[in-house]
Amino acid sequence: MGLIDRISNCITYNRDQRYVDHTVVEMLTQRVTQIAAGYEDCNDCDDLRDDIIFKLCAGRSPQTGDSLASQPTMSRLENSVDSKDLYRIGQELVDIFVESYDREPGVIILDCDDTNNNTYGQQQNLYNHYYRDHCYMPLHIYEGLSGKLITTILKPGRRSKQSDIASFLKKLILHLREEWVNTIIIVWGDSHFTSPDFMRWCEEQYNTGYITGVSGHPGLHKMAATTIEAAERI
């Protein structure tokens, strides 16, 4: 897929090239492969920068190649990535998803789900009452029929505002619609993706719909009482 190469082109790294020993592609490859192997902390870079497998993955000679990036170098890269870089990365993931089809699909399902990524130490984060911890809450969107990743965005740990969700989904659908004019696009998510603004917008769009949960309240419980009682008897 060339995923790491394409993501590296989205990152603006303004260090003086005279003092750079590691390219963005090399550092991303090192970071991704270390995480995939279970070494998720930047501190692990110091112990693994001469590991022959990680050097090989990053395109350096296992025996004679220079060492990979250290923890300070990797942290410097991660802290240099700003919101514009992240936005470009998100768009690149969507483009890779579109390119995975050889023709316009008849229907796709945008399966939306966020998940907690607990934090510790001095990491920037917010408290989430549902998970009862400090965390980030990255939003992942997969295609519900094929399981392919469409895109993912990093979010703070607080519950997402409906207006933010609506704005993001509108941008995503319009971007997909530029490529696939007639595809039926269905948004699927739990109750906090139920935005009145987004629902009204969907109903005005061609071949666009939604299936979302609704937060419970006494009125709904009363209307659904018969169905709930029947399900409980089964």
C-alpha positions, 0 to 999 in steps of 0.5 A, spaced: 500 500 500 505 504 501 502 507 507 508 509 511 511 513 504 504 516 503 503 519 510 510 521 511 509 526 505 503 529 509 508 531 515 512 538 515 518 537 518 522 543 518 529 541 521 535 544 518 537 538 513 544 539 515 543 536 522 538 530 520 540 523 520 534 520 520 528 521 514 521 522 516 520 515 512 525 511 516 522 514 523 515 512 521 517 505 519 521 505 526 515 507 530 510 503 526 514 497 526 516 497 534 508 499 536 506 493 532 511 488 535 509 491 542 514 496 544 509 502 544 513 507 548 518 512 545 523 510 550 523 503 547 527 507 541 533 507 545 534 500 547 532 498 540 535 503 535 540 497 533 536 491 533 537 488 526 530 487 524 528 494 525 534 496 522 532 492 516 525 494 516 527 501 516 531 500 510 538 500 513 543 495 513 542 490 519 550 489 520 553 495 518 547 501 517 547 506 522 543 506 528 536 508 528 532 514 531 533 515 539 527 517 544 529 524 543 529 524 536 523 520 535 519 525 540 521 531 537 518 528 530 511 526 534 511 533 537 512 537 530 506 534 527 500 539 528 493 539 526 494 541 519 499 535 518 494 530 521 488 533 517 492 531 511 494 524 514 486 523 515 485 525 507 490 520 505 487 515 509 480 516 505 484 516 498 487 510 500 480 507 501 477 509 495 483 507 491 482 500 494 476 499 489 476 498 482 469 501 481 464 505 484 461 501 489 453 500 490 453 501 497 458 503 503 457 503 510 461 508 515 461 504 521 463 510 526 466 508 533 471 511 538 475 508 543 479 510 549 487 510 549 488 511 556 494 516 558 499 517 563 504 521 566 505 528 563 501 526 557 496 531 554 489 528 556 482 529 558 478 525 563 472 521 560 467 519 565 464 513 562 471 509 562 473 513 568 480 514 566 484 520 563 485 518 555 485 520 548 478 518 544 481 516 537 475 516 532 475 510 527 471 509 521 471 503 518 467 500 512 462 496 515 461 491 509 468 490 507 472 492 514 476 496 510 479 502 514 476 509 511 480 514 516 481 515 523 482 522 527 485 523 534 481 526 539 481 528 546 478 524 551 472 528 553 465 526 549 465 528 542 460 534 541 454 533 536 456 539 532 463 536 531 461 530 529 456 533 524 461 537 521 466 531 520 461 527 517 459 532 512 466 533 510 468 526 509 461 524 505 462 530 501 469 528 499 467 521 498 461 523 493 467 527 489 469 520 487 463 516 487 457 520 485 451 514 485 454 510 491 449 509 497 452 512 503 450 510 510 452 512 516 452 507 522 454 509 529 451 509 537 447 514 540 452 520 540 453 520 533 445 522 533 446 529 531 439 533 529 443 537 524 447 531 521 440 528 520 437 533 517 443 534 512 443 527 510 436 527 509 437 533 504 443 529 500 442 524 494 443 517 496 445 518 503 442 515 510 444 514 517 442 508 522 444 511 529 442 509 536 438 514 540 439 515 548 434 512 552 429 517 556 422 515 559 418 517 553 422 512 548 422 507 554 414 507 554 413 507 546 418 501 546 415 497 552 411 492 548 417 490 544 422 490 550 417 485 554 417 481 548 424 480 547 425 479 555 420 473 555 424 470 549 
